[in-house]
Amino acid sequence: MTGPDQGRQSFAGKLAYLIETVHPPDRGSYSYREIAAGIAEHPGAMTAAHINQLVSGKQPHPRIHYVEALASFFGVPVTYFFDDDAAALIADQITKVSAWRDTEARHIAERVVELDPRDRNTVTNLIDSLRSYDGQPRTTRRRRKPSAGDDA
């Protein structure tokens, strides 16, 4: 799943997206047990099995106190689950935060900030070129001609 901005998403799809993407930078997704433990003090406390049913779509219409507890756990507004436009905006923000968690990407960004505007523009153009290149099938990619000093 690429996120709830891909058309209308179910509650299950939106919850699965949060589980997949909202977690500390040094680890993977929270388990259902961890989520259940994290919301145990909320009025919407539920078991790991219940969370599994919500994610799988077996319980497509959860009670509002469950929704509130899950929204609080993942740090999103309750509207994320009910408003597709809000969900798309929040998913975009989550994607940006997730990218920033990537240490390598963050180090590159920190180094680029130190460049003068013309050089930052050059880096932006290079990134755009790489994205375009990566989107092409391998058979249509242009290859660099080796220079006289290259060993093939």
LUMZA-439551 format. One record per residue: residue in one letter; z, y, x negated of N, C-alpha, C in turn. Coordinates in nm, 3 decimals. Layout:
<sepas>
SEPA aa    n.c3    n.c2    n.c1   ca.c3   ca.c2   ca.c1    c.c3    c.c2    c.c1
SEPA  A       Z       Y       X       Z       Y       X       Z       Y       X
...
</sepas>
This chain:
<sepas>
SEPA aa    n.c3    n.c2    n.c1   ca.c3   ca.c2   ca.c1    c.c3    c.c2    c.c1
SEPA  M   0.000  -0.118  -0.086   0.000   0.000   0.000   0.000   0.123  -0.090
SEPA  T  -0.079   0.220  -0.054  -0.086   0.341  -0.133  -0.001   0.452  -0.078
SEPA  G   0.059   0.433   0.034   0.146   0.536   0.089   0.114   0.564   0.233
SEPA  P   0.207   0.628   0.300   0.187   0.652   0.441   0.083   0.757   0.472
SEPA  D   0.018   0.816   0.372  -0.085   0.915   0.401  -0.218   0.850   0.431
SEPA  Q  -0.224   0.719   0.433  -0.348   0.648   0.461  -0.359   0.621   0.612
SEPA  G  -0.372   0.726   0.690  -0.380   0.710   0.835  -0.242   0.687   0.894
SEPA  R  -0.241   0.649   1.021  -0.114   0.627   1.091  -0.048   0.500   1.039
SEPA  Q   0.075   0.511   0.997   0.150   0.397   0.944   0.263   0.360   1.038
SEPA  S   0.296   0.235   1.039   0.407   0.186   1.119   0.539   0.219   1.049
SEPA  F   0.646   0.204   1.122   0.779   0.220   1.061   0.792   0.126   0.942
SEPA  A   0.749   0.002   0.960   0.758  -0.098   0.853   0.682  -0.053   0.728
SEPA  G   0.562   0.000   0.747   0.483   0.045   0.633   0.548   0.161   0.560
SEPA  K   0.605   0.253   0.635   0.671   0.368   0.575   0.797   0.325   0.499
SEPA  L   0.872   0.232   0.557   0.992   0.183   0.489   0.954   0.106   0.363
SEPA  A   0.853   0.022   0.372   0.807  -0.054   0.256   0.764   0.041   0.144
SEPA  Y   0.696   0.149   0.179   0.655   0.247   0.080   0.776   0.308   0.009
SEPA  L   0.878   0.344   0.086   0.999   0.400   0.024   1.064   0.299  -0.069
SEPA  I   1.075   0.175  -0.025   1.137   0.073  -0.108   1.059   0.054  -0.238
SEPA  E   0.929   0.057  -0.227   0.842   0.036  -0.344   0.848   0.152  -0.444
SEPA  T   0.865   0.274  -0.394   0.848   0.390  -0.483   0.974   0.470  -0.513
SEPA  V   1.076   0.465  -0.426   1.195   0.547  -0.447   1.304   0.461  -0.511
SEPA  H   1.319   0.478  -0.641   1.421   0.404  -0.715   1.446   0.476  -0.846
SEPA  P   1.555   0.446  -0.913   1.583   0.511  -1.041   1.471   0.484  -1.142
SEPA  P   1.452   0.573  -1.238   1.340   0.559  -1.331   1.350   0.439  -1.424
SEPA  D   1.468   0.388  -1.447   1.485   0.282  -1.546   1.486   0.142  -1.486
SEPA  R   1.438   0.129  -1.363   1.440  -0.002  -1.298   1.335  -0.007  -1.188
SEPA  G   1.321  -0.123  -1.130   1.228  -0.141  -1.019   1.293  -0.110  -0.885
SEPA  S   1.229  -0.158  -0.781   1.272  -0.132  -0.644   1.412  -0.186  -0.616
SEPA  Y   1.478  -0.120  -0.520   1.605  -0.171  -0.472   1.581  -0.300  -0.394
SEPA  S   1.673  -0.394  -0.405   1.666  -0.514  -0.321   1.719  -0.480  -0.183
SEPA  Y   1.691  -0.566  -0.087   1.743  -0.544   0.047   1.896  -0.544   0.046
SEPA  R   1.955  -0.628  -0.037   2.102  -0.631  -0.048   2.157  -0.501  -0.102
SEPA  E   2.089  -0.444  -0.202   2.134  -0.316  -0.257   2.125  -0.205  -0.153
SEPA  I   2.019  -0.207  -0.075   2.003  -0.105   0.030   2.114  -0.122   0.133
SEPA  A   2.137  -0.246   0.174   2.243  -0.272   0.272   2.378  -0.225   0.219
SEPA  A   2.406  -0.251   0.092   2.533  -0.207   0.033   2.538  -0.055   0.025
SEPA  G   2.424   0.009  -0.002   2.418   0.154  -0.014   2.440   0.228   0.117
SEPA  I   2.413   0.161   0.228   2.432   0.227   0.358   2.549   0.167   0.435
SEPA  A   2.628   0.084   0.369   2.739   0.015   0.436   2.839   0.112   0.498
SEPA  E   2.854   0.230   0.442   2.951   0.326   0.494   2.895   0.414   0.605
SEPA  H   2.766   0.404   0.630   2.702   0.485   0.734   2.718   0.419   0.871
SEPA  P   2.706   0.496   0.977   2.708   0.437   1.112   2.593   0.338   1.132
SEPA  G   2.487   0.350   1.054   2.372   0.261   1.067   2.376   0.144   0.971
SEPA  A   2.495   0.100   0.933   2.506  -0.013   0.840   2.434  -0.135   0.897
SEPA  M   2.367  -0.208   0.809   2.294  -0.327   0.852   2.290  -0.427   0.738
SEPA  T   2.251  -0.547   0.769   2.244  -0.653   0.670   2.110  -0.649   0.597
SEPA  A   2.105  -0.720   0.485   1.979  -0.733   0.412   1.875  -0.803   0.498
SEPA  A   1.917  -0.898   0.579   1.824  -0.969   0.668   1.763  -0.874   0.771
SEPA  H   1.843  -0.782   0.821   1.792  -0.685   0.918   1.691  -0.592   0.850
SEPA  I   1.719  -0.551   0.728   1.624  -0.466   0.654   1.492  -0.541   0.634
SEPA  N   1.503  -0.669   0.602   1.383  -0.752   0.586   1.303  -0.753   0.716
SEPA  Q   1.369  -0.765   0.829   1.298  -0.765   0.958   1.231  -0.631   0.984
SEPA  L   1.294  -0.522   0.944   1.234  -0.390   0.962   1.110  -0.376   0.874
SEPA  V   1.120  -0.420   0.749   1.007  -0.409   0.655   0.891  -0.499   0.698
SEPA  S   0.922  -0.616   0.748   0.817  -0.710   0.787   0.754  -0.675   0.922
SEPA  G   0.815  -0.582   0.996   0.762  -0.542   1.126   0.811  -0.628   1.240
SEPA  K   0.901  -0.722   1.211   0.955  -0.806   1.318   1.045  -0.726   1.411
SEPA  Q   1.097  -0.615   1.362   1.176  -0.522   1.444   1.109  -0.385   1.430
SEPA  P   1.002  -0.360   1.505   0.922  -0.238   1.487   0.987  -0.109   1.539
SEPA  H   1.089  -0.119   1.623   1.149   0.000   1.681   1.300   0.000   1.658
SEPA  P   1.343   0.041   1.539   1.486   0.039   1.509   1.562   0.148   1.584
SEPA  R   1.689   0.128   1.599   1.775   0.228   1.661   1.786   0.348   1.568
SEPA  I   1.811   0.463   1.628   1.811   0.588   1.552   1.917   0.588   1.442
SEPA  H   2.032   0.527   1.463   2.134   0.529   1.358   2.090   0.447   1.236
SEPA  Y   2.005   0.346   1.255   1.950   0.273   1.141   1.850   0.361   1.065
SEPA  V   1.769   0.431   1.142   1.670   0.521   1.081   1.742   0.630   1.000
SEPA  E   1.846   0.687   1.056   1.921   0.792   0.987   1.984   0.739   0.859
SEPA  A   2.040   0.619   0.864   2.102   0.560   0.745   1.998   0.535   0.636
SEPA  L   1.882   0.481   0.673   1.776   0.455   0.575   1.722   0.585   0.517
SEPA  A   1.701   0.685   0.602   1.652   0.814   0.554   1.751   0.874   0.455
SEPA  S   1.879   0.866   0.484   1.981   0.918   0.395   1.980   0.842   0.262
SEPA  F   1.970   0.712   0.268   1.970   0.630   0.146   1.854   0.669   0.054
SEPA  F   1.736   0.687   0.112   1.618   0.718   0.031   1.597   0.868   0.008
SEPA  G   1.683   0.950   0.066   1.674   1.094   0.042   1.555   1.161   0.108
SEPA  V   1.515   1.112   0.224   1.405   1.173   0.298   1.457   1.219   0.434
SEPA  P   1.391   1.316   0.496   1.432   1.354   0.632   1.394   1.244   0.732
SEPA  V   1.465   1.238   0.841   1.437   1.139   0.945   1.294   1.154   0.996
SEPA  T   1.242   1.275   0.995   1.105   1.298   1.046   1.001   1.219   0.968
SEPA  Y   1.033   1.177   0.845   0.941   1.095   0.766   0.895   0.973   0.847
SEPA  F   0.986   0.914   0.922   0.955   0.792   0.995   0.881   0.815   1.126
SEPA  F   0.886   0.938   1.178   0.829   0.963   1.311   0.707   1.055   1.311
SEPA  D   0.690   1.134   1.208   0.583   1.233   1.204   0.490   1.199   1.088
SEPA  D   0.368   1.157   1.120   0.275   1.115   1.015   0.238   1.228   0.920
SEPA  D   0.230   1.351   0.971   0.202   1.465   0.882   0.316   1.486   0.783
SEPA  A   0.439   1.481   0.834   0.555   1.494   0.745   0.558   1.379   0.645
SEPA  A   0.527   1.259   0.692   0.526   1.142   0.603   0.424   1.159   0.491
SEPA  A   0.308   1.214   0.522   0.205   1.235   0.421   0.251   1.336   0.316
SEPA  L   0.314   1.445   0.360   0.365   1.545   0.266   0.474   1.487   0.178
SEPA  I   0.565   1.412   0.238   0.675   1.352   0.162   0.622   1.248   0.065
SEPA  A   0.525   1.168   0.109   0.466   1.067   0.020   0.400   1.134  -0.100
SEPA  D   0.335   1.247  -0.079   0.274   1.322  -0.189   0.381   1.368  -0.288
SEPA  Q   0.493   1.417  -0.236   0.602   1.459  -0.323   0.660   1.341  -0.399
SEPA  I   0.676   1.229  -0.332   0.728   1.109  -0.397   0.635   1.064  -0.508
SEPA  T   0.506   1.068  -0.483   0.407   1.030  -0.585   0.420   1.118  -0.709
SEPA  K   0.436   1.248  -0.687   0.450   1.340  -0.800   0.579   1.313  -0.878
SEPA  V   0.687   1.288  -0.807   0.814   1.258  -0.874   0.803   1.127  -0.950
SEPA  S   0.739   1.027  -0.890   0.722   0.898  -0.956   0.642   0.912  -1.085
SEPA  A   0.539   0.995  -1.081   0.458   1.018  -1.200   0.540   1.088  -1.308
SEPA  W   0.625   1.180  -1.266   0.708   1.253  -1.362   0.812   1.162  -1.427
SEPA  R   0.852   1.057  -1.355   0.948   0.961  -1.411   0.887   0.888  -1.530
SEPA  D   0.755   0.876  -1.533   0.686   0.808  -1.642   0.708   0.889  -1.769
SEPA  T   0.784   0.834  -1.861   0.822   0.905  -1.982   0.701   0.953  -2.061
SEPA  E   0.600   0.869  -2.075   0.481   0.908  -2.151   0.411   1.027  -2.086
SEPA  A   0.394   1.023  -1.956   0.329   1.135  -1.886   0.412   1.262  -1.900
SEPA  R   0.542   1.249  -1.893   0.629   1.366  -1.905   0.617   1.425  -2.045
SEPA  H   0.613   1.342  -2.148   0.600   1.393  -2.285   0.466   1.463  -2.305
SEPA  I   0.362   1.409  -2.247   0.230   1.474  -2.257   0.236   1.611  -2.189
SEPA  A   0.294   1.617  -2.070   0.303   1.744  -1.997   0.385   1.846  -2.076
SEPA  E   0.493   1.802  -2.136   0.576   1.894  -2.214   0.500   1.950  -2.334
SEPA  R   0.416   1.868  -2.394   0.338   1.914  -2.509   0.226   2.008  -2.467
SEPA  V   0.165   1.981  -2.352   0.055   2.063  -2.304   0.103   2.204  -2.271
SEPA  V   0.223   2.217  -2.220   0.279   2.348  -2.184   0.282   2.441  -2.306
SEPA  E   0.297   2.385  -2.424   0.306   2.466  -2.545   0.170   2.518  -2.592
SEPA  L   0.061   2.467  -2.536  -0.073   2.510  -2.577  -0.109   2.644  -2.514
SEPA  D  -0.205   2.713  -2.578  -0.252   2.837  -2.516  -0.341   2.801  -2.396
SEPA  P  -0.365   2.897  -2.305  -0.438   2.867  -2.181  -0.575   2.803  -2.203
SEPA  R  -0.647   2.846  -2.304  -0.780   2.789  -2.329  -0.769   2.641  -2.366
SEPA  D  -0.672   2.607  -2.449  -0.654   2.468  -2.488  -0.604   2.383  -2.371
SEPA  R  -0.520   2.441  -2.284  -0.475   2.368  -2.165  -0.595   2.338  -2.075
SEPA  N  -0.688   2.432  -2.066  -0.810   2.410  -1.988  -0.892   2.296  -2.048
SEPA  T  -0.899   2.290  -2.179  -0.971   2.181  -2.246  -0.907   2.046  -2.213
SEPA  V  -0.774   2.040  -2.216  -0.704   1.916  -2.183  -0.732   1.877  -2.037
SEPA  T  -0.729   1.974  -1.947  -0.758   1.948  -1.805  -0.899   1.891  -1.789
SEPA  N  -0.996   1.949  -1.859  -1.134   1.900  -1.852  -1.144   1.758  -1.907
SEPA  L  -1.071   1.730  -2.014  -1.071   1.596  -2.072  -1.014   1.494  -1.973
SEPA  I  -0.904   1.529  -1.909  -0.844   1.440  -1.809  -0.941   1.415  -1.695
SEPA  D  -1.007   1.521  -1.647  -1.105   1.506  -1.538  -1.220   1.414  -1.582
SEPA  S  -1.264   1.429  -1.705  -1.372   1.343  -1.756  -1.328   1.197  -1.764
SEPA  L  -1.204   1.175  -1.809  -1.153   1.038  -1.818  -1.140   0.976  -1.679
SEPA  R  -1.094   1.053  -1.582  -1.084   1.002  -1.445  -1.222   0.963  -1.393
SEPA  S  -1.320   1.048  -1.416  -1.456   1.021  -1.372  -1.511   0.896  -1.441
SEPA  Y  -1.485   0.885  -1.569  -1.532   0.770  -1.649  -1.468   0.641  -1.599
SEPA  D  -1.336   0.645  -1.570  -1.267   0.527  -1.524  -1.316   0.481  -1.388
SEPA  G  -1.370   0.573  -1.307  -1.418   0.539  -1.174  -1.555   0.474  -1.174
SEPA  Q  -1.622   0.471  -1.288  -1.756   0.414  -1.294  -1.751   0.265  -1.325
SEPA  P  -1.845   0.188  -1.269  -1.853   0.047  -1.306  -1.882   0.035  -1.456
SEPA  R  -1.832  -0.069  -1.518  -1.849  -0.086  -1.663  -1.995  -0.087  -1.706
SEPA  T  -2.083  -0.135  -1.620  -2.224  -0.145  -1.657  -2.294  -0.009  -1.661
SEPA  T  -2.238   0.095  -1.597  -2.304   0.225  -1.595  -2.238   0.326  -1.687
SEPA  R  -2.133   0.287  -1.755  -2.066   0.380  -1.846  -2.154   0.407  -1.968
SEPA  R  -2.159   0.535  -2.005  -2.234   0.570  -2.126  -2.146   0.537  -2.246
SEPA  R  -2.208   0.480  -2.348  -2.134   0.447  -2.468  -2.160   0.551  -2.574
SEPA  R  -2.059   0.574  -2.654  -2.071   0.666  -2.765  -2.153   0.600  -2.874
SEPA  K  -2.247   0.677  -2.931  -2.326   0.625  -3.042  -2.240   0.631  -3.167
SEPA  P  -2.237   0.523  -3.245  -2.155   0.526  -3.366  -2.210   0.627  -3.466
SEPA  S  -2.122   0.697  -3.533  -2.166   0.790  -3.636  -2.182   0.714  -3.766
SEPA  A  -2.235   0.779  -3.864  -2.266   0.713  -3.991  -2.140   0.655  -4.057
SEPA  G  -2.024   0.717  -4.035  -1.901   0.671  -4.099  -1.827   0.562  -4.022
SEPA  D  -1.874   0.527  -3.902  -1.804   0.425  -3.821  -1.840   0.285  -3.869
SEPA  D  -1.740   0.200  -3.871  -1.764   0.058  -3.900  -1.765  -0.016  -3.767
SEPA  A  -1.870  -0.090  -3.739  -1.879  -0.157  -3.609  -1.841  -0.298  -3.617
</sepas>
